[in-house]
Amino acid sequence: MNQDITKSINACAAHYGEHAEQMKSYLLNGQAQAYKMNNRGPIKFDESGALAKDILAAYQQCGFYIFENVLSEAELDDVKADLAQMRSTFSAEPYGKTTADGKPALGADNIAPSLIWSKSLGDPLGGTAIANGRHQVKLFEPTAAKGSPEYAPFVLLGSLQFSEACLRIYGHPQLLRVAECINGADFAPFHECLFIKDPGVGAAVSWHQDGDTHWNSQHFDDGIHGFNFMAQVYGSTAVNGVWVLPGSHKTGKIDIKNLIEASGSERIEGLVPLLCGPGDVVICNRQLLHGSFANTCFEPRVTVNFGFHRRSSVLGVMGAGMHSEAQEYTEALIDERSKVIGYAIDARQQKYPDETPYQYQPFIDKGVQYTWDQHAKKDIKDYNLRDLSI
Ligand SMILES: O=C(O)CCC(=O)C(=O)O
């Protein structure tokens, strides 16, 4: 993909006042560096079903890989239709219980958190204690244009209970096979959400590494905190996309303040943007330093985000309390949380009966099968109370 976003780059830079030129060169330079990297292409497996060696090597070296054209246009249209439907049920006010026309808002009767809002173009996490303080600095918060809403939708948690199109992406056989190749056949779920970055209002996500629990573990390695898939509904650009520091998943916990000081600004040296077309899916190591600027551009970004862990990273582990209340991850809890994988596989099979569904080894071992029906819909209400947060 090679989208011309010159207008958006200029619009973004204009927010940065005396630093406009630096911001513009940062965006252009990061974009050029990203295109030079050899870590994108279709998902490929070898004859034995293993992820193609070149993909695995690139993923292990850079900490991310862009799988191109994974989702068809029809599948993206389904997600867009769900997004429109969900948006029509967003609360009139941030965290309100009713829509503008007085109907119950999405998530109004959930116990688990659902829609998180931000001040338009804000950085709601940076420099706060949220998520165990992992967003160490606050990024620049541009001023939204006159007439913009004061608040913008930011992240939708527990997204699979609100969108069947997202549930079907979660059950994608090739993506689940990738999860198996990276984290083993008994891989465990993590957490799912939508990152919503509407043009002119979408919030920033300050630089951070996702992992929390295992930095000092004697078993620490590159993959111990798992990975996220980031499926792009509209694509992602240097202005509205996530930026990452290639290779930083290998270096342990990073002092971000130091990096910023060394770089002379929040424009940390060496970061590159995840440049994607609609339907591309990024696999992103959770230890990679990453984040995104506020969306000052003209293009929307919605990321269908879902991650997976190695079972050994979560089984018997006390959760970090970032995505759900801190609790010990017993086998029973992991089994309960994994049901969503079963529902997703069946939901996908119902929609695409000609596709070979993914076989999840823990279900085979336990002799269980899941059917996506009215009962299942009720069953996954508030399923994110059991997100496996490490
Ligand atoms: O999509 C974004 O802007 C941020 C994503 C992110 O921080 C994450 O997936 O951990």
The ligand as an SDF file (V2000), in Angstrom:
LIG
                    3D

 10  9  0  0  0  0  0  0  0  0999 V2000
   -4.0910    1.6400   18.3990 O   0  0  0  0  0  0  0  0  0  0  0  0
   -3.4840    2.4290   19.1130 C   0  0  0  0  0  0  0  0  0  0  0  0
   -3.4100    3.6150   18.8650 O   0  0  0  0  0  0  0  0  0  0  0  0
   -2.7340    1.9360   20.3240 C   0  0  0  0  0  0  0  0  0  0  0  0
   -2.6400    0.4700   20.3800 C   0  0  0  0  0  0  0  0  0  0  0  0
   -2.0170   -0.0180   21.6130 C   0  0  0  0  0  0  0  0  0  0  0  0
   -1.4680    0.7080   22.3910 O   0  0  0  0  0  0  0  0  0  0  0  0
   -2.0720   -1.4270   21.9240 C   0  0  0  0  0  0  0  0  0  0  0  0
   -2.6460   -2.2160   21.1770 O   0  0  0  0  0  0  0  0  0  0  0  0
   -1.5040   -1.7880   22.9740 O   0  0  0  0  0  0  0  0  0  0  0  0
  1  2  2  0
  2  3  1  0
  2  4  1  0
  4  5  1  0
  5  6  1  0
  6  7  2  0
  6  8  1  0
  8  9  2  0
  8 10  1  0
M  END
$$$$
